[in-house]
Amino acid sequence: MLINKNTPKKIFRIVTRRSDKHDELYIGEAIDYVKKYWKEITQHQTKNDGTLIGLPHPYIIPAAKQGEKFNFSEQYYWDSYFIAVGLVESGQIKMAEGMLENLIYLFENYGFIPTANRMYFMSRSQPPLLTSYIRLIYEAGNKDKDWLKKRMAIAEEEYNKVWLSEHHPYWHNIHRGLSRYYDINVLHDLAEAESGWDMTPRFGRKCLDYLPVDLNCLLYKYEADFAWAARLMEDKKQAKHWEATAGHRKHVVSKLMWNKRKGYFFDYNYVKGNQSETWSLAGYYAMWSGLATEGQAKQMVKALAKFEQTGGLVTTVRPIVDTSIFGSLRTQWAYPNGWAPLQYLTVEGLEKYGYNQQATRLAKKWVHTNLVWFERHGVFQEKYNVIKPNKLPVEGVYPSQNGFGWTNAIFIKFAYKYLKGHDRVGKQK
């Protein structure tokens, strides 16, 4: 049966217990829901409309619900990559490729990729995932090396012009060759918005003062991807250049952000010259990107115990901070919330270093959390309370959204990969 708001609480308590057999029972229905929901959150707006910038190809928005006071109508930069992971997994490569071309269109027309295709987002970007997105489409098949070369050239231009810029309006490269998040208005809170983690205790409302571990791991990934592409093109000179560049970043990130005593990566306050005290899942970008050494990865696997909860991985460890500094800006990218993209990056990072058992356990736990909420409410959420999965998550600067683009996508990815007995249409084999 489908559990809803009228289901007795006794039954709900029973289904929240971890059970692979229980997940198998409801997985097909949930996958069918996701497949149908893609159509509801597909937008095709080729002409500018008010503040909305027209894009050449259809795209998936994070969420949409008729009659709500707050709705999304735009394509977001970092959301797009995670949504594409689910689209490719479910065979919708054309949609995923079109969304990539939309991001490239924005760069070619505006000189950078804004947070989303809105005029009021023109002051900042979002976590850079362009090379990862290009590789995703290329490796999905049907693309030749010429296609790859042209798009990697665009990603290299973004890397140099935006993320390595030492000047306003893209003043990201700030300390020892490492970068920070930035906003044209030079405001800490808006720079934090560029991180995608708006709001979070990671930066203590002083985002401009920090070298974020996630951003610099993403840029390491760019460098590693450029080296990979150069090797494919049989350009040994360029491959060596990018390998050396990535090696230098790896050295500096480890020197400033790796805490040997704690066995983990932390954001670095370059103004004060010290590491943040906040334990966050951003540290696992070092494994996902391949920046971490084998020894560092081993220590980070031990640190999973700090983050792993009933419903998955919590975004930050329970803080011991003065929360009054946030005022009315609630920290949704923090304890007790869990977010799909961070579950995905952490699980992928664990697999990259051979920790398959831990990856499988965490992926299944996240799928179960999604299913439990879906059974009771008939929807997926933007984020979940992973401490108490039957409770609402902490809201942020905007109301919590049902849907939800990247939640649906990562659910699909994990369900197909980690729950045996289901093919790509969600039916039992």
C-alpha positions as CSV (number, residue, x, y, z in Angstrom):
1,M,0.0,0.0,0.0
2,L,1.0,3.6,-0.4
3,I,1.5,5.3,2.9
4,N,0.0,8.7,3.2
5,K,-0.8,11.3,5.9
6,N,-3.8,9.2,7.1
7,T,-1.7,6.1,7.7
8,P,-1.5,5.2,11.4
9,K,1.8,6.3,13.0
10,K,2.4,2.7,14.2
11,I,2.7,1.6,10.6
12,F,5.0,4.5,9.8
13,R,7.4,3.6,12.6
14,I,7.6,0.1,11.3
15,V,8.5,1.1,7.7
16,T,11.2,3.5,8.8
17,R,13.4,0.6,10.0
18,R,16.2,-0.4,7.5
19,S,15.0,-3.1,5.3
20,D,16.3,-4.1,1.8
21,K,13.2,-6.2,1.4
22,H,11.0,-3.3,2.2
23,D,12.9,-1.1,-0.3
24,E,12.5,-3.6,-3.0
25,L,8.7,-3.6,-2.4
26,Y,8.3,0.1,-3.1
27,I,11.2,0.9,-5.4
28,G,9.3,0.4,-8.7
29,E,6.5,2.7,-7.7
30,A,9.0,5.4,-6.7
31,I,11.0,5.1,-10.0
32,D,7.7,5.4,-12.0
33,Y,6.9,8.6,-10.0
34,V,10.4,10.1,-10.8
35,K,10.0,9.2,-14.5
36,K,6.6,10.9,-14.7
37,Y,7.8,13.9,-12.7
38,W,10.6,14.7,-15.2
39,K,7.9,16.1,-17.5
40,E,6.4,18.3,-14.8
41,I,9.7,20.0,-14.1
42,T,10.8,20.4,-17.8
43,Q,10.9,24.0,-19.0
44,H,11.4,25.2,-22.6
45,Q,11.9,29.0,-22.7
46,T,13.8,30.1,-25.7
47,K,13.1,33.9,-25.4
48,N,13.8,36.2,-22.5
49,D,10.8,36.7,-20.3
50,G,11.2,39.4,-17.7
51,T,14.3,38.4,-15.6
52,L,14.3,34.9,-17.1
53,I,17.0,34.4,-19.8
54,G,15.9,32.3,-22.7
55,L,17.9,29.1,-23.4
56,P,18.1,27.2,-26.7
57,H,17.3,23.7,-25.3
58,P,14.6,22.3,-22.9
59,Y,15.9,21.9,-19.3
60,I,14.9,20.5,-15.9
61,I,14.1,22.9,-13.2
62,P,14.6,21.9,-9.5
63,A,10.9,21.9,-8.6
64,A,7.5,23.3,-9.5
65,K,4.1,23.2,-7.9
66,Q,1.0,24.9,-9.0
67,G,-0.4,27.6,-6.7
68,E,2.8,28.0,-4.6
69,K,4.1,31.4,-3.7
70,F,7.7,30.3,-4.4
71,N,8.6,28.3,-7.6
72,F,11.7,27.7,-9.7
73,S,11.6,28.4,-13.4
74,E,15.3,28.5,-14.2
75,Q,18.2,26.1,-14.9
76,Y,20.8,26.1,-12.2
77,Y,24.5,25.5,-12.8
78,W,25.5,22.9,-10.3
79,D,22.0,21.3,-10.1
80,S,22.3,20.6,-13.8
81,Y,25.2,18.2,-13.4
82,F,23.5,16.1,-10.7
83,I,20.2,16.1,-12.6
84,A,22.2,14.9,-15.7
85,V,23.6,12.0,-13.7
86,G,20.0,10.7,-13.3
87,L,19.0,11.6,-16.8
88,V,21.9,9.6,-18.3
89,E,21.2,6.7,-16.0
90,S,17.6,6.5,-17.1
91,G,18.5,6.9,-20.8
92,Q,17.5,10.5,-21.3
93,I,20.8,11.5,-22.8
94,K,19.4,14.1,-25.2
95,M,17.9,16.1,-22.4
96,A,21.1,15.9,-20.4
97,E,23.1,17.0,-23.4
98,G,20.8,19.9,-24.1
99,M,21.2,21.2,-20.6
100,L,25.0,21.1,-21.0
101,E,24.6,23.1,-24.2
102,N,22.5,25.6,-22.3
103,L,25.3,26.2,-19.8
104,I,27.8,26.6,-22.7
105,Y,25.4,29.1,-24.3
106,L,25.3,31.1,-21.1
107,F,29.1,31.2,-21.0
108,E,29.5,32.2,-24.6
109,N,26.9,35.0,-24.2
110,Y,27.8,36.4,-20.8
111,G,31.4,35.4,-20.2
112,F,30.7,33.1,-17.3
113,I,28.0,30.6,-16.2
114,P,25.8,32.4,-13.7
115,T,24.0,30.7,-10.8
116,A,21.0,30.2,-13.2
117,N,19.5,31.9,-16.2
118,R,18.1,34.9,-14.4
119,M,19.3,38.5,-14.8
120,Y,19.5,38.9,-11.0
121,F,22.0,36.0,-10.8
122,M,24.5,37.8,-13.0
123,S,26.7,38.7,-10.0
124,R,28.0,35.1,-9.3
125,S,28.4,31.6,-10.5
126,Q,28.0,28.3,-8.7
127,P,30.4,25.3,-7.9
128,P,32.1,24.6,-11.2
129,L,31.3,21.2,-12.6
130,L,31.6,21.8,-16.4
131,T,34.4,19.3,-17.1
132,S,32.7,16.6,-15.1
133,Y,29.5,17.3,-17.1
134,I,31.3,17.2,-20.4
135,R,32.9,13.9,-19.4
136,L,29.5,12.5,-18.4
137,I,28.1,13.2,-21.8
138,Y,31.2,12.1,-23.7
139,E,31.4,8.8,-21.8
140,A,27.7,8.1,-22.3
141,G,28.6,7.5,-26.0
142,N,27.9,8.9,-29.5
143,K,30.4,11.8,-29.2
144,D,33.7,12.0,-31.0
145,K,37.0,13.6,-30.0
146,D,36.3,16.8,-31.9
147,W,33.1,17.3,-29.9
148,L,35.1,16.7,-26.7
149,K,38.0,19.0,-27.7
150,K,35.7,22.0,-28.5
151,R,33.9,21.7,-25.2
152,M,37.0,21.2,-23.1
153,A,38.4,24.4,-24.7
154,I,35.3,26.3,-23.4
155,A,35.8,24.7,-19.9
156,E,39.4,25.8,-20.0
157,E,38.4,29.3,-20.8
158,E,35.9,29.3,-17.9
159,Y,38.6,27.9,-15.6
160,N,41.1,30.6,-16.6
161,K,38.8,33.6,-17.0
162,V,36.5,33.0,-14.0
163,W,38.0,30.7,-11.4
164,L,41.7,31.7,-11.7
165,S,41.0,35.4,-12.0
166,E,42.9,37.7,-9.6
167,H,40.7,40.7,-10.4
168,H,37.2,42.0,-10.0
169,P,34.5,41.0,-11.2
170,Y,35.7,37.4,-10.9
171,W,38.2,37.8,-8.1
172,H,38.4,34.1,-7.1
173,N,42.2,33.3,-7.1
174,I,43.2,34.9,-3.8
175,H,45.9,33.0,-1.9
176,R,48.8,30.8,-3.0
177,G,47.1,29.9,-6.2
178,L,43.9,28.7,-4.5
179,S,40.5,30.1,-5.1
180,R,37.5,31.3,-3.0
181,Y,33.8,31.9,-3.8
182,Y,33.1,35.4,-4.8
183,D,30.3,37.8,-5.8
184,I,30.5,41.0,-7.8
185,N,29.0,42.9,-4.9
186,V,31.8,41.8,-2.7
187,L,29.5,40.6,0.1
188,H,30.2,37.6,2.3
189,D,26.6,36.2,2.2
190,L,26.4,36.5,-1.6
191,A,29.8,34.8,-2.0
192,E,28.3,32.0,0.2
193,A,25.4,31.8,-2.2
194,E,27.9,31.1,-5.0
195,S,29.0,28.1,-3.0
196,G,25.6,26.6,-3.3
197,W,25.6,26.1,0.5
198,D,23.4,29.0,1.4
199,M,23.5,29.1,4.4
200,T,26.1,27.0,6.3
201,P,28.2,27.3,9.4
202,R,31.3,26.5,7.4
203,F,32.3,30.1,6.9
204,G,30.8,31.9,9.9
205,R,29.2,34.6,7.6
206,K,32.8,35.4,6.3
207,C,32.8,33.4,3.1
208,L,35.2,35.8,1.3
209,D,37.9,35.1,3.9
210,Y,37.9,31.3,3.2
211,L,39.5,29.0,0.7
212,P,36.8,26.3,0.5
213,V,38.0,22.7,0.2
214,D,35.2,21.8,-2.2
215,L,35.9,24.6,-4.7
216,N,39.6,23.8,-4.8
217,C,38.9,20.1,-5.2
218,L,36.6,20.9,-8.1
219,L,39.3,23.0,-9.7
220,Y,41.7,20.1,-9.2
221,K,39.2,17.9,-11.0
222,Y,39.2,20.4,-13.9
223,E,43.0,20.1,-14.1
224,A,42.8,16.3,-14.0
225,D,40.1,16.3,-16.6
226,F,42.1,18.6,-18.9
227,A,45.0,16.1,-18.5
228,W,42.7,13.2,-19.3
229,A,41.4,14.9,-22.5
230,A,44.9,15.8,-23.6
231,R,46.0,12.2,-23.3
232,L,43.0,11.2,-25.4
233,M,44.1,13.7,-28.0
234,E,47.7,12.3,-27.8
235,D,48.9,15.7,-26.7
236,K,51.6,14.7,-24.3
237,K,52.9,18.2,-23.7
238,Q,49.5,19.5,-22.6
239,A,48.9,16.3,-20.5
240,K,52.1,16.9,-18.6
241,H,51.3,20.5,-18.1
242,W,47.9,19.8,-16.5
243,E,49.2,16.9,-14.5
244,A,51.9,19.3,-13.0
245,T,49.2,22.0,-12.4
246,A,47.0,19.5,-10.6
247,G,49.9,18.2,-8.6
248,H,50.8,21.7,-7.4
249,R,47.2,22.4,-6.3
250,K,47.1,19.0,-4.6
251,H,50.2,19.9,-2.6
252,V,48.9,23.3,-1.5
253,V,45.4,22.0,-0.6
254,S,46.9,19.3,1.5
255,K,49.3,21.7,3.2
256,L,46.6,24.2,4.1
257,M,43.5,22.1,4.5
258,W,44.5,18.6,5.6
259,N,44.5,18.2,9.4
260,K,46.7,15.3,10.2
261,R,45.5,15.0,13.8
262,K,41.9,14.9,12.9
263,G,42.4,13.0,9.7
264,Y,40.2,15.2,7.5
265,F,40.1,18.2,5.2
266,F,38.8,21.6,6.4
267,D,38.1,24.9,4.8
268,Y,41.0,27.4,5.3
269,N,40.6,31.0,6.5
270,Y,43.5,32.6,4.6
271,V,42.9,36.0,6.5
272,K,43.4,34.4,9.9
273,G,45.8,31.7,8.7
274,N,43.9,28.8,10.3
275,Q,41.5,26.0,9.4
276,S,37.7,26.1,10.1
277,E,36.5,24.1,13.0
278,T,33.4,22.9,11.1
279,W,33.4,19.3,10.0
280,S,31.5,19.2,6.7
281,L,30.9,16.8,3.9
282,A,32.8,19.3,1.7
283,G,35.9,17.4,2.8
284,Y,34.8,14.3,0.8
285,Y,35.2,16.3,-2.4
286,A,38.9,15.4,-2.0
287,M,38.1,11.7,-2.5
288,W,35.6,12.3,-5.3
289,S,38.0,14.5,-7.3
290,G,40.9,12.1,-6.6
291,L,43.0,14.7,-4.8
292,A,43.3,12.7,-1.6
293,T,46.2,10.3,-1.1
294,E,45.5,6.7,-0.2
295,G,46.6,7.4,3.3
296,Q,44.3,10.4,3.6
297,A,41.4,8.5,2.2
298,K,41.9,5.8,4.8
299,Q,41.7,8.3,7.6
300,M,38.6,9.9,6.0
301,V,36.8,6.6,5.9
302,K,37.2,6.5,9.7
303,A,35.6,10.0,9.9
304,L,32.4,8.7,8.3
305,A,31.3,7.8,11.8
306,K,30.9,11.5,12.5
307,F,28.5,12.1,9.6
308,E,26.6,8.8,9.2
309,Q,23.1,8.9,10.7
310,T,19.9,6.9,10.5
311,G,18.9,8.6,7.2
312,G,22.3,9.0,5.6
313,L,25.1,11.5,5.8
314,V,24.5,14.8,7.7
315,T,25.9,17.9,6.0
316,T,27.8,19.1,9.0
317,V,28.6,17.6,12.4
318,R,26.3,19.1,15.1
319,P,27.8,22.5,15.6
320,I,29.1,24.1,18.7
321,V,28.9,27.7,17.3
322,D,27.2,30.9,18.1
323,T,24.2,30.6,15.8
324,S,23.0,34.2,16.5
325,I,25.4,35.4,13.8
326,F,23.1,34.0,11.2
327,G,20.1,36.0,12.3
328,S,17.0,35.1,10.3
329,L,19.2,33.2,7.7
330,R,18.7,29.6,8.7
331,T,21.5,27.2,8.0
332,Q,19.9,24.6,5.8
333,W,23.3,23.3,4.6
334,A,24.1,21.9,8.0
335,Y,23.0,19.5,10.8
336,P,20.4,17.9,10.8
337,N,19.9,18.0,7.0
338,G,21.2,15.7,4.3
339,W,21.4,16.6,0.6
340,A,21.4,14.3,-2.5
341,P,24.5,15.8,-4.3
342,L,26.6,15.4,-1.2
343,Q,25.5,11.8,-0.7
344,Y,26.4,11.1,-4.3
345,L,29.8,12.8,-4.2
346,T,30.8,11.0,-1.0
347,V,29.6,7.6,-2.2
348,E,31.4,8.0,-5.6
349,G,34.6,9.1,-3.7
350,L,34.5,6.0,-1.5
351,E,34.1,3.8,-4.6
352,K,37.0,5.5,-6.3
353,Y,39.3,4.5,-3.5
354,G,37.9,1.0,-3.2
355,Y,35.7,1.4,-0.2
356,N,32.8,-0.3,-1.9
357,Q,31.2,-1.8,1.2
358,Q,30.8,1.7,2.8
359,A,29.6,3.2,-0.4
360,T,26.9,0.6,-0.8
361,R,25.7,0.9,2.8
362,L,25.4,4.7,2.5
363,A,23.7,4.6,-0.9
364,K,21.1,2.1,0.3
365,K,20.5,4.1,3.5
366,W,19.8,7.3,1.4
367,V,17.5,5.4,-1.0
368,H,15.6,4.1,2.0
369,T,15.2,7.6,3.4
370,N,13.8,8.8,0.1
371,L,11.4,5.9,0.0
372,V,10.1,6.3,3.5
373,W,9.1,9.9,2.8
374,F,7.7,9.1,-0.6
375,E,5.4,6.4,0.9
376,R,4.0,8.8,3.5
377,H,3.7,11.9,1.4
378,G,3.8,10.8,-2.3
379,V,6.7,13.1,-3.2
380,F,10.5,13.5,-2.8
381,Q,12.1,16.4,-1.1
382,E,14.8,18.9,-1.8
383,K,16.6,17.7,1.4
384,Y,15.9,15.4,4.3
385,N,16.4,15.4,8.0
386,V,18.8,12.5,8.3
387,I,18.8,12.5,12.1
388,K,15.1,11.9,12.2
389,P,13.9,11.0,8.7
390,N,10.2,11.1,9.6
391,K,10.7,14.8,10.7
392,L,10.8,17.9,8.4
393,P,14.3,19.2,7.5
394,V,15.4,22.6,8.6
395,E,14.3,25.3,6.1
396,G,16.6,27.8,4.6
397,V,16.2,31.3,3.1
398,Y,13.3,29.9,1.0
399,P,10.6,27.4,1.8
400,S,11.4,23.7,1.5
401,Q,10.6,22.4,-2.0
402,N,9.0,19.1,-3.0
403,G,10.1,17.5,-6.2
404,F,13.1,17.6,-6.5
405,G,15.4,17.6,-9.5
406,W,18.7,16.4,-8.0
407,T,17.0,14.3,-5.4
408,N,15.1,12.4,-8.1
409,A,18.3,12.0,-10.1
410,I,20.5,10.6,-7.4
411,F,17.7,8.3,-6.2
412,I,17.5,6.9,-9.8
413,K,21.3,6.5,-9.9
414,F,21.5,4.8,-6.5
415,A,18.5,2.6,-7.1
416,Y,19.7,1.2,-10.4
417,K,23.3,0.7,-9.1
418,Y,22.8,-0.6,-5.6
419,L,19.4,-2.2,-5.4
420,K,19.5,-5.5,-7.3
421,G,16.6,-6.9,-9.2
422,H,15.5,-3.7,-11.0
423,D,16.2,-2.6,-14.5
424,R,16.1,0.9,-15.8
425,V,12.4,1.2,-16.0
426,G,11.9,0.4,-12.4
427,K,10.3,-3.0,-12.8
428,Q,11.6,-6.1,-11.1
429,K,13.6,-8.5,-13.2
